[in-house]
Amino acid sequence: MINNTMETVKIIIKAIDEKKGLDIRILDINNVSNIADFFIIAHGKSTRQVKAIADEIEKSLKEKAVLLGHKEGYRDGKWILLDYIDVVVHVFTEDERAFYGVERVWKDAKDICLDNF
């Protein structure tokens, strides 16, 4: 079982990377909202890849006994949201990511460098 949010983030980043997720961003939203500590945002080239990324994240965290609080969007596979309470993951198709602009909406959040992971 993981009891460290940063360890959860590392596992998520690794899972996204394993499924060739693109343009991974980590936003520290702790100082701008109380809904979570981090948003992790990435995209895939197709709905099939987006679903594969989400599946890999779920599998990797389940192995570490990290419970998924809520999941949305899996059926369509254009924007899948995985809520792990302290960490919320957004996996999009490229077009959906550009359209919704989550990074723009949360522009006051601190962008965390992936090199730290």
N, C-alpha and C positions, 0 to 999 in steps of 0.2 A: 504494500500500500504506500502511496506517495502522500506526504503531508507538506510538500513544498510546491508552491505555485510555479516557481522558476523551473523546477524539474518537470512539471506538467507541460510547460511551454516548450522545453527541450524535446520532449517526446513528440509533441505535436509537430514541431518543425521537422524532426527526423522523418515522421510519417509522411508529411507533405512532400519532402524531398525524395523519399523512396518511390513515390508515385509520380515523380517529375512535375510537381506543382510549380507554377510560375509566379514570379514577382511576389515573393513572400514578404509581407510587412508585419511588424509587431508594433502595435500602438499601446502605450501605457496610458490608460484612460483614468487611472486612479484619482488624479487631481481634478478631473473635469466631470466625473460622474461616479455614482455609487453602484452602478449596475454590474460592474466587474472591475478587475484590476487591469486586464489586458484584452485587446482584440487582436486576433491573428487573422490576416487576410491573405488569400491566395486565389489563383484561378487555374483552370485547366482548359485544354483546347476543345473539349467536347463534354456533353453531359455525361457520357460514359466515364471519362477521366475524372470529372468532378465527383461522381459517385464513388469511384475507386479511391480517391483521396479521402473522402469522408469515411468510407469503410475502413481504410487503413488507420485513420486516427482513432476511430471507435475501438478497433481491435487492439491497437497498441496500448490505449489507456485502460481498456477492460482488463488486459493482462496484468496491469499494475493496480487493479482494484479502484480505479478512478471512475466514479459513476457519472453517467451522462444525465444532466438535469432535464434537458429538453432538446428536441430536434425538429427542424422545420425544413420544408422544401425538397426533401429527398425524392419524392415521386417525380417531380418535374426535372430535377437535377440541374437547374440553371443557377440557383443560389441556395446552397445548403448552409443552414445555421446549426452549429453544435454548441450548446450552452453547458459548460462545465463549471458554472457558478462564478469562479474567480477568473476564468478564461473563456471567452466567447470566440468561436472560430467561424469565419465566413469564407466559404469556398464557392466561387462563381465560375461561370463561363466568362470568357473575356468580354463579350458584348454586355452581359449583365453587369459586370464589374464597372465598366465604363459608364453605363447608364445610371446606376445608382450612386456611384461616387462616394462610397463609405469613407474613404480617406479624406475627401473634401468636407464631408459633414462633420467629421471628428478632427478637423484641422488643428484644434487647440491641444490635442493629445500629443504626448512626447513619442517621437519615432525612435524605436530601439534598434540599434545596429545588429544585424544578423551575425556579425563576426563574434559577438559575445556568446553565441551558442554554437 
